[in-house]
Structures are given as structure tokens and as C-alpha cells.
């Protein structure tokens, strides 16, 4: 368990990959922590991980890995990416790395806020068409990421999701959304290879069903929600 800690990589936006935190431990509980960086901030590498009431900042693929990770009640913020950020960019919040359809891995975001830092939003509003931000892109062939009851602010593009390279992984990934809100949550322009999760299937992505959280997360220290 980690609680009330800031993990930061100060390498700067021109350093490319610069991980601030990597976890490979099963049954990880991370509560009220900050993860600050640019590209590849948080490497949720493997096994089951639970993040509650955290703040995660970055820009390129800044939450990535092949864990079964559940992010709840957290603030996810995009930072300026370049030394000359007014040029514009494409940012992806997530890059999940599932390599086999039999793996039980994926990223679930529930009751999270997806927005930009104050500095980034000033850039975004100065030239919205130059600054494009996506919920995720497929690092590996069976990438799986869902957003449930999240607030998606205006910086999220109407396409929602970004390809990695050509049509790589598009027929095999699973990207889903369910009852999100905010100006970035309009699904009418979403890419055809993303999904609106059917209500009868959404409990698959609960804390209990996705990471068996009721069996190992102490309710005295973190909030476990199965209600969707």
C-alpha cells in the first residue's frame, strides 16, 4: 500500500519516456497519491492494482502497462507536452498493453475527472484545433480500457480514441464508455472501433468483478463501490 505520497519524474517534456512510478506487485493499493510527469508517468505494469483518490499528470501515454488496474475517484490531468507547446500535439491518456485475449488485464476508470492542468487548458483554449487529446490508444493488440461515470472535459476530442499506427489492434482491442458526463463525453462522433458498454454488462468492470477487490481491499482505508 502507498498513501499520501508524491511520485515525480522531473525530466521534463523533452525527455520522452520518463516513468515516475512502476508497479509489478499484485494486490497493490494506492490511495491519495500524486503521480507527476510527462510521457509514461505511471507504469501499471502487471497484476492487480487499485488507485483511489489519486492525481495523475502527464501527456503522452501517461497511464500505461498491462495490469488489471482500477482507478476510482481520481483526477487525471494533461500537462503541456513540448518546449514550444503552442505548436499543438496529440496526447493519449492511456496506452494499455494486453497481448493475449485470455489475459484478465485492462484499465477501468470510475468516477474520475479527465481534464488538463491550468497551464495546459490556457494553451488548449488559445487554439483548440491544434491540441487534441484522446482517452487512449492501443499499445498492444488486445488493449482494453473503459471509462465509467467519469467527467470528460472539453479537451477530449469527439473521436474519443486514437489509433496507434494504421489499423493495428483496431479489430481486437476493447475500448468502452458508460454514462460519462461533461463536454467531452458526447459519443456521437466516436470512432467506430470503440463501444458503449451495455448496461447489463457494466458490472463486469466493478471493483469486485474486475480485480476481486472486495476480497483484499480493506474498506476501512479505501472505498469499494460495486454500484454502477
Secondary structure, DSSP 4 states (H G I P E B T S, - for coil): -EES-EEE--S-GGG-B--SEEE--TTEEEES-EEE-SBT-EEE-SSEEEEES-EEEESEEEEEESSEEEEES-EEEEPP-STTGGG-EEEEEEEE----TT---EEEEES-EEEE-HHHHHHHHHSGGGEEEEEE--SSTT-EEEEES-EE-TTB-TT----SSTTTTTTT-EEEEES-BSGGG-GGG--TTSEEPPGGGGGGGSHHHHH-GGGTS-TTTS------
